[in-house]
Amino acid sequence: MEIKAKIQTIFPSQQVTASFKKREFVVEYADNPQYPEFIKFECIQDKCDQLDGFSEGQEVIVAFNLKGRKWTDPQGVDKYFNSLQAWRITADQGQGAASTPSSTGSGATPPPPASNDEPAWLNADESDDLPF
């Protein structure tokens, strides 16, 4: 998944354990500018350094995975946690995250070809026909 948004806050990296670090950041997502959403993402391990090249107020495209975990507390009650793990952050060059090949006739560059380690369907036309 990916969204186009403006960086609101970048937090410092946190060394959670000796072998695990994370870094959080918040973006302002204005799909409907009248009601902007403030969404917190996290980068983990080697992805934390991606944020070093960005500043607050900058428009970016964030590619992320939606993660969910189940944890059973000492009383035996199941608890569920969600996180948004960013794995790629790129500066927005004014094209928008949802541009389609048909909208590239105005001088915009087409999307890059699929790399060897990425299935071709990831770069296919992503027309949004989901019911929600």
Sine and cosine of phi, psi and omega as CSV:
sin_phi,cos_phi,sin_psi,cos_psi,sin_omega,cos_omega
0.00,0.00,0.44,-0.90,0.10,-0.99
-0.46,-0.89,0.47,-0.88,0.04,-1.00
-0.68,-0.74,0.41,-0.91,0.13,-0.99
-0.98,-0.20,0.77,-0.64,-0.07,-1.00
-0.40,-0.92,0.10,-0.99,0.03,-1.00
-0.94,-0.34,0.75,-0.66,0.01,-1.00
-0.91,0.41,0.81,-0.58,0.01,-1.00
-0.99,-0.11,-0.78,0.62,-0.06,-1.00
-0.59,-0.80,0.64,-0.77,0.13,-0.99
-0.86,-0.50,0.85,-0.53,0.00,-1.00
-1.00,-0.06,0.38,-0.92,0.06,-1.00
-0.94,0.34,0.36,-0.93,0.06,-1.00
-0.91,0.42,0.54,-0.84,0.04,-1.00
-0.86,-0.51,0.80,-0.60,0.09,-1.00
-1.00,0.03,0.99,-0.13,-0.10,-0.99
-0.95,0.30,-0.73,0.68,0.10,-0.99
-0.71,-0.71,0.00,-1.00,0.00,-1.00
-0.88,0.48,-0.44,0.90,-0.06,-1.00
-0.89,-0.46,0.16,0.99,-0.04,-1.00
-0.67,-0.74,0.80,-0.60,0.10,-1.00
-0.75,-0.66,0.43,-0.90,0.04,-1.00
-0.59,-0.80,0.32,-0.95,0.04,-1.00
-0.59,-0.80,0.76,-0.64,-0.05,-1.00
-0.96,-0.29,0.44,-0.90,0.10,-1.00
-0.48,-0.88,0.41,-0.91,-0.04,-1.00
-0.88,-0.48,0.68,-0.73,0.08,-1.00
-0.87,-0.50,0.44,-0.90,0.13,-0.99
-0.99,-0.16,0.91,-0.41,-0.02,-1.00
-0.97,-0.24,0.90,-0.43,-0.10,-0.99
-0.89,-0.45,0.87,0.50,0.10,-0.99
-0.84,0.54,-0.66,0.75,0.16,-0.99
-0.90,-0.44,0.98,-0.22,-0.09,-1.00
-0.83,0.56,-0.39,0.92,0.01,-1.00
-0.94,0.33,-0.46,0.89,-0.03,-1.00
-0.74,-0.67,0.96,0.29,-0.01,-1.00
-0.92,0.40,0.50,-0.87,0.04,-1.00
-0.95,-0.32,0.63,-0.78,0.07,-1.00
-0.94,-0.33,0.93,-0.38,-0.17,-0.99
-0.90,-0.43,0.77,-0.64,0.01,-1.00
-0.99,-0.14,0.78,-0.62,0.07,-1.00
-0.92,-0.39,0.27,-0.96,0.14,-0.99
-0.74,-0.67,0.57,-0.82,0.17,-0.99
-0.94,-0.35,0.60,-0.80,0.02,-1.00
-0.83,-0.55,0.44,-0.90,0.07,-1.00
0.79,0.62,-0.82,-0.57,-0.09,-1.00
-0.94,0.33,-0.21,0.98,0.01,-1.00
-0.98,0.21,-0.24,0.97,-0.02,-1.00
-0.86,0.51,-0.59,0.81,-0.07,-1.00
-0.94,0.34,-0.28,0.96,0.01,-1.00
-0.84,0.54,-0.53,0.85,-0.08,-1.00
-0.96,0.27,-0.24,0.97,-0.04,-1.00
-0.87,0.50,-0.51,0.86,-0.04,-1.00
-1.00,0.05,0.07,1.00,-0.07,-1.00
-0.88,-0.47,0.33,-0.94,0.02,-1.00
-0.72,-0.69,0.33,-0.94,0.02,-1.00
-0.89,0.46,0.65,-0.76,-0.03,-1.00
1.00,-0.06,-0.15,0.99,-0.04,-1.00
-0.99,0.13,0.66,-0.75,0.07,-1.00
-0.99,0.16,0.76,-0.65,-0.04,-1.00
-0.67,-0.74,0.26,-0.97,0.18,-0.98
-0.91,-0.41,0.84,-0.54,-0.06,-1.00
-0.94,-0.33,0.87,-0.50,0.13,-0.99
-0.99,-0.13,0.75,-0.66,-0.13,-0.99
-0.52,-0.86,0.27,-0.96,0.11,-0.99
-0.91,-0.41,0.63,-0.77,0.10,-1.00
-1.00,0.00,0.86,-0.51,-0.04,-1.00
-0.90,-0.44,0.57,-0.82,0.05,-1.00
-0.69,-0.73,0.62,-0.78,-0.02,-1.00
-0.71,-0.70,0.50,-0.86,0.09,-1.00
-0.93,-0.38,0.67,-0.74,0.03,-1.00
-0.67,-0.74,0.72,-0.70,0.05,-1.00
-0.98,-0.22,0.86,-0.51,-0.03,-1.00
-0.97,0.25,0.16,-0.99,-0.05,-1.00
-0.86,0.52,-0.37,0.93,0.04,-1.00
-1.00,0.07,0.01,1.00,0.03,-1.00
1.00,0.05,0.17,0.99,0.00,-1.00
-1.00,0.01,0.78,-0.63,0.04,-1.00
-0.98,0.22,0.71,-0.71,0.05,-1.00
-0.81,-0.59,0.53,-0.85,-0.06,-1.00
-0.83,-0.56,0.65,-0.76,-0.03,-1.00
-0.76,-0.65,0.62,-0.78,0.07,-1.00
-0.88,-0.47,0.50,-0.87,0.11,-0.99
-0.54,-0.84,0.43,-0.90,0.06,-1.00
-0.93,-0.38,0.96,-0.29,-0.06,-1.00
-0.99,-0.15,0.93,-0.36,0.03,-1.00
-0.97,0.24,0.72,-0.70,0.03,-1.00
-0.86,-0.51,-0.21,0.98,0.10,-0.99
-0.48,-0.88,0.73,-0.69,0.06,-1.00
-0.78,-0.63,0.83,-0.55,0.01,-1.00
-0.79,-0.62,0.51,-0.86,0.06,-1.00
-0.93,0.37,0.68,-0.74,0.05,-1.00
-0.97,0.23,0.80,-0.61,-0.01,-1.00
-0.99,-0.16,0.35,0.94,0.04,-1.00
1.00,0.02,0.05,1.00,-0.01,-1.00
-1.00,0.07,-0.54,0.84,-0.07,-1.00
1.00,0.00,0.54,-0.84,-0.07,-1.00
-0.96,0.27,-0.36,0.93,-0.12,-0.99
-0.96,-0.28,0.40,0.92,0.00,-1.00
-0.94,0.33,0.54,-0.84,-0.01,-1.00
-0.90,-0.43,0.31,-0.95,0.01,-1.00
-0.83,0.56,-0.54,0.84,-0.01,-1.00
-0.93,0.36,-0.32,0.95,-0.01,-1.00
-1.00,-0.07,0.12,0.99,-0.05,-1.00
-1.00,-0.02,0.10,0.99,-0.01,-1.00
-0.95,0.31,-0.14,0.99,-0.06,-1.00
-0.99,-0.13,0.50,0.87,0.05,-1.00
1.00,-0.08,-0.13,0.99,0.02,-1.00
-0.96,0.27,0.49,-0.87,0.00,-1.00
-0.99,0.12,0.58,-0.82,0.03,-1.00
-0.94,0.34,0.29,-0.96,0.01,-1.00
-0.89,0.45,0.47,-0.88,-0.02,-1.00
-0.92,0.38,0.43,-0.90,0.05,-1.00
-0.92,0.39,0.38,-0.93,-0.01,-1.00
-0.91,0.42,0.64,-0.77,0.07,-1.00
-0.99,0.14,0.18,-0.98,-0.05,-1.00
-0.90,0.43,-0.46,0.89,-0.06,-1.00
-0.99,-0.15,0.27,0.96,-0.05,-1.00
-0.75,-0.66,0.79,-0.62,0.01,-1.00
-0.88,0.48,0.53,-0.85,-0.04,-1.00
-0.88,0.47,-0.51,0.86,-0.04,-1.00
-0.91,0.41,-0.30,0.95,0.04,-1.00
-0.93,0.37,-0.43,0.90,-0.02,-1.00
-0.97,-0.23,0.16,0.99,0.01,-1.00
-0.95,0.30,0.24,-0.97,0.06,-1.00
-0.84,0.54,0.81,-0.59,-0.07,-1.00
-0.95,-0.30,0.85,0.53,0.02,-1.00
-0.90,0.43,0.72,-0.70,-0.13,-0.99
-1.00,0.02,1.00,-0.05,0.03,-1.00
-0.94,-0.34,0.38,0.92,0.03,-1.00
-0.95,0.33,0.54,-0.84,-0.05,-1.00
-0.97,0.23,-0.01,1.00,-0.02,-1.00
-0.72,-0.69,0.00,0.00,0.00,0.00
